Structure formats: C-alpha cells, structure tokens
Amino acid sequence: MSDLAATASSAYTQALSIIEGVEPRISAAIKAELADQRGSLKLIASENYASLATLLTMGNWLSDKYAEGTVGHRFYAGCRNVDTVEAIAAEHARELFGAEYAYVQPHSGIDANLVAYWSILAHRVESPALERLGAKNVNDLSEDDWETLRKSFAEQRVMGMSLDVGGHLTHGFRPNISGKMFHQRSYGTDPETQLIDYDKLLADAREFKPLILVAGYSAYPRRVNFAKMREIADAVGATLFVDMAHFAGLVAGKVFTGEEDPVPYADVVASTTHKSLRGPRGGIVLAKAEYAPSVDRGCPMVLGGPLSHIMAAKAVALAEARTESFQQYAQKVADNAKALADGLLRRGVRLVTGGTDNHIVLLDVRDFGLTGRQAESALLDSGVVTNRNSVPNDPNGAWYTTGVRIGTPALTSRGLGAAEFDRVAELITDVLKATTPVTASNGKPGKAKYEIAAGVAEATQKAADELLADFPLYPGLTV
Ligand SMILES: *Cc1c(COP(=O)(O)O)cnc(C)c1O
C-alpha cells in the first residue's frame, strides 16, 4: 500500500506540474478538491472514493480514440485496443453480476437509462412492427409506415417509483426526457409503514398496463423484492427494468442476494459505476439475451463514441469489485448504515421507514423545526456533507424539503466502522439540536435561514477532523 501511495504520489505530482504549466488554476483546483474531500465527513449517499488504480486509468490516450460501434464491429479503423478494453470490461460486468449480457459504453447513469428505454422500445415496439411489415430495418420502411411507427413510440407507458418517496427523475418524470417520451404513472409507498406496498402496486399496474415497470430508487432506505416486481411485470405483460444506479455495489458485493438481487429477475438492468460500485463516473446496462441485440445498438441510438478511457477504468473497478475484499466492503456499507440509523434513532431522530437495510438513511428533520435545506446547510457549516431530500408527502416541497439523505459508501471506503458511525450520528444530532430557523423578512418561519448555537459548528468540524485523522483518504498520497 505504501509503495503504491509513493508511486501514485510521484505520478500525480508530475501530472499536476504538467497541468500547472498550461493552466495553473486547474491544477490548483484539483489539489484543493483533494483537500476538501479529505477534510469533510462525506455522507452524500451517491458518492464514493474510487481506487487510485481506477482514477489513474482514466487519464490517458485511450481518450483520443473514436470507436463507435461494438467490439469487433466498429465504424472506425484501428480499434483493436479499444476492443480489448471494452471486451474485458463487459466480461467483468457479466461475471460479477451473473448477467447474460453487459454493455459498458454509457457515459453516465442517465445515459444508461436512455439506452435501456430505447432498447426496450426497439425490442417491444419497433421489432414487431418491422416484422409485421416485412422490413429488415427502419430504413426499409415507407414514409407513411415510418411515421406511424414513430408516433407509436410516444404512446407507450412507464410506471416507476414516485419522486417524493425516493424514485428518480429518469423514471418518467416531466423534467427528464423519460417524462416527455412516455405516459407515466408512479407508485408510492404505504402511508403508515413508508414501505413499497406490492399489492397496491399490482392493482395500479393492472389498471395502468405499463409497457415498462421500473424498479429502483435514489432515496428509498430499504431493499426491494425483485421477485415480486417480476410477478407484477408478468401479470401485466410489462418489461421489468431495474435501475440499480444507487445500490449496484450492494448487488456486486453479494449483500443483496436471492429475491433482492435484481439481475436474475429483470429483463434490463441499468446502473452507474461511480456510486456504491466505487468505479469511474459512468454507466452500464445488463440485459437478458433477448434484449441484448437492441441494447447493443445504444450507439448510435442514443450514444455517440464510447469513452474508451472510462471503459478501461470500468474494467479495473469491476475487477476490484470481484474480489472478496469488495464483498467485505459492501457488507460494511450496510452494517455501517444500520449503526448510523440505530445511533440516530437512539438519540431521538425520526427516520423515514424507521430505519434502513441498505446504504441510505433518510432523516425527517421536522421535529427539530427545520427544513431539509436548513439542516443540510447547518451540517455543511460543521464539516458534514449531506444533501437535502424530500420525504413522503413532504410539507416543504422538492426545493426546501423536510429530509436529509445520508449514505455510508464513501466513509466506509475510508475505513470507518460501526463505532465511528455512531459517533457520526452523535455529531449530526448535536448540530441539528443546536440549529434554529431564522424568521424570514415577511415574518413567516424561514425555510432557508438558520442559526447554529455559538461554537457548535466549530466543535463539530474539530470532532470530524479528529475522527477522519484515523482514516486518511488515499493514505500516503502527497501532491
Ligand atoms: C444517480 C442516479 C441516476 C443518474 O446517474 P448519473 O450518472 O448522474 O447520470 C439514475 N438513476 C438513479 C436511480 C440514480 O440514483
């Protein structure tokens, strides 16, 4: 480890000095970012720290190559090394997740979802139409037939988890292209338990008859039963699409197995690679063999040339995720979330669903008299980085919110364990207790302004520094 750190230190020092010679403000910002990340309790549930090997794989000349197409079938010459890289990344993804097919080109989670949606439309809407019309591909269709087919894409229905109980914008919501593409209906959670109500979901699905049922979330602090999701999809003839962007690391690390593992049940699975999976910023799509030919056409359907340097880094990160040490890491992510939730509950903090069994803890801060925005800001002032988030039926709307979402993947990568997460729970509770809303200029209770009792932010930052000192980020790396 220290050899690696010494080598990486010299690699980064030299790389940064080259950058400094061209645009010193950029090398300075890169250095400052390391200091920022080292100095705060990073509890943003979607963030992590990739390994030095993964980070170093991204900065090279693979970036300079155009490679539209797929392995062995490119629209550009000279792609043999990209073929090698993409084939290895896809092989690791297939074997890690036990998938029939893997596509590693998507540039991000949103792009992976776009590939997923359009490949499902290609498979379920376009292919049958081509067959009916006796055409080999879309270019063979007459103007009229094409216009009919083109319009039929816009008539399709998607059903995903409601935003305010933890769904994602890409699951059919209006600000995202998915909401403009599809008719959408969302499913919520039980008002009492705040858990997915599968019986109600089935009844709603029978009524709405979606072409695509989406499972997956970015702020739901619980596991999903994908066998039940499969049954519901089958009952209404829907394609089951699972967006595991947030929790892929827990699938990779075999924390979610059996009915909690989406891969055996879903037709198509999309994910980011940079959240709990701890890889480079990017996306992947896994699919059953039936859907593989249409997923394979992600480029040119919705993607341009692949980011070959990122595919290389995906291969490195996926190789890491296949090790036993990654499985231990993933289990610790879940154990730490439990310790954090228990620590908060013990100190009287209200949690959505009353706890967690994944990597997310969602605080409901209304009992402190605060909005999510005030809580997020007060925590940030104290060196604790979280993000505000809606809670079910949020009285403050999607901007101010009533929740704070916290997650354990990043600090678990630094090595913090259950005892340290209990301490984190204590620090968070102390800050929230010491924070009061400041009345807005119109005399109403403010939703943004707040005050922290004297000395608490400073004391918390000091406590965070002390806690983090024992768990250095990229130990030995000096730049
Ligand atoms: C983060 C996330 C995405 C989007 O990922 P990006 O890489 O930011 O585009 C999509 N779906 C879910 C469920 C997510 O949590």
The ligand as a Tripos MOL2 file, in Angstrom:
@<TRIPOS>MOLECULE
LIG
   15    15     1     0     0
SMALL
NO_CHARGES

@<TRIPOS>ATOM
      1 C1        -27.7340    8.7280   -9.8010 C.3       1 LIG1
      2 C2        -28.8610    8.0800  -10.4810 C.ar      1 LIG1
      3 C3        -29.0200    8.1640  -11.8720 C.ar      1 LIG1
      4 C4        -28.2090    9.0930  -12.7440 C.3       1 LIG1
      5 O1        -26.8590    8.8900  -12.7630 O.3       1 LIG1
      6 P1        -25.8880    9.9840  -13.4420 P.3       1 LIG1
      7 O2        -24.6060    9.2550  -13.5950 O.co2     1 LIG1
      8 O3        -25.8470   11.1370  -12.5340 O.co2     1 LIG1
      9 O4        -26.4790   10.3400  -14.7770 O.co2     1 LIG1
     10 C5        -30.0480    7.4380  -12.4480 C.ar      1 LIG1
     11 N1        -30.8730    6.6880  -11.7100 N.ar      1 LIG1
     12 C6        -30.7650    6.5980  -10.3700 C.ar      1 LIG1
     13 C7        -31.7110    5.7410   -9.5990 C.3       1 LIG1
     14 C8        -29.7580    7.3010   -9.7100 C.ar      1 LIG1
     15 O5        -29.6700    7.2330   -8.3810 O.3       1 LIG1
@<TRIPOS>BOND
     1     1     2 1
     2     2     3 ar
     3     2    14 ar
     4     3     4 1
     5     3    10 ar
     6     4     5 1
     7     5     6 1
     8     6     7 2
     9     6     8 1
    10     6     9 1
    11    10    11 ar
    12    11    12 ar
    13    12    13 1
    14    12    14 ar
    15    14    15 1
@<TRIPOS>SUBSTRUCTURE
     1 LIG1         1 GROUP 0 **** ****
